[in-house]
Amino acid sequence: MAYAVVVDPGAVDSPDVPSYQPHVYGRLDPPVLIPLQMREVDLRVDAAVARAEVTLKARWWVHCVTRSRACDCRVVVPMGHQVVPLTPFPI
């Protein structure tokens, strides 16, 4: 999933999201994460015996940010359950 990271509510130009308008809030701390709409995606996986190389190319539409403004984007990758390796106990 990809999100626009919005710190300044004046950068948001969306009538669907009235609570982000600058007259309501001055700055957003922590920043608001607004989901982006994915336009196209290309996933390539090259796997070998002990490793895999994954390449992801994607294009998202930043529909909520005014054209004259900029914002950072954050890509979030959901991870499954991770097992922490056990360390040996000192004897």
LUMSE-330016 format. One line per 3 residues: number of its first residue (from 1); their letters; for each residue x negated, y negated, z of C-alpha. Coordinates in steps of 0.5 Angstrom, whole numbers, always signed. Layout:
<pts>
NUM	a	X:Y:Z | ...
</pts>
This chain:
<pts>
1	may	+0:+0:+0 | -2:-7:-1 | -1:-13:+3
4	avv	-2:-21:+2 | -5:-23:+8 | -2:-30:+9
7	vdp	-4:-35:+14 | -1:-41:+12 | +6:-41:+11
10	gav	+6:-47:+6 | +3:-42:+1 | +9:-38:+1
13	dsp	+15:-40:-4 | +20:-35:-4 | +27:-36:-2
16	dvp	+28:-29:+0 | +24:-30:+6 | +26:-37:+9
19	syq	+23:-36:+16 | +16:-37:+13 | +17:-44:+11
22	phv	+12:-49:+13 | +18:-53:+17 | +19:-47:+22
25	ygr	+12:-45:+23 | +6:-49:+23 | +0:-43:+22
28	ldp	+1:-36:+23 | -3:-32:+28 | -4:-26:+27
31	pvl	-3:-27:+19 | +3:-24:+16 | +3:-18:+12
34	ipl	+8:-19:+6 | +8:-12:+2 | +6:-13:-6
37	qmr	+10:-10:-12 | +5:-5:-16 | +5:-6:-23
40	evd	+1:-1:-25 | -4:+5:-22 | -10:+9:-25
43	lrv	-12:+15:-20 | -18:+19:-22 | -21:+24:-18
46	daa	-28:+28:-20 | -29:+34:-15 | -35:+38:-14
49	var	-36:+44:-9 | -38:+39:-3 | -36:+32:-5
52	aev	-31:+29:-9 | -31:+22:-12 | -24:+18:-12
55	tlk	-23:+12:-16 | -17:+8:-16 | -15:+2:-21
58	arw	-9:-2:-19 | -5:-8:-21 | +0:-11:-16
61	wvh	+4:-17:-17 | +3:-23:-12 | +11:-25:-12
64	cvt	+11:-29:-6 | +5:-34:-6 | +5:-41:-10
67	rsr	+1:-41:-16 | -3:-47:-14 | -5:-43:-7
70	acd	-9:-37:-6 | -9:-31:-1 | -13:-25:+1
73	crv	-10:-18:+0 | -11:-12:+4 | -10:-5:+2
76	vvp	-8:+0:+7 | -9:+8:+6 | -5:+12:+10
79	mgh	-10:+17:+14 | -7:+24:+16 | -9:+27:+23
82	qvv	-17:+27:+24 | -20:+31:+29 | -26:+29:+33
85	plt	-32:+33:+33 | -34:+36:+40 | -40:+34:+43
88	pfp	-44:+40:+47 | -44:+39:+54 | -51:+38:+57
91	i	-53:+44:+61
</pts>
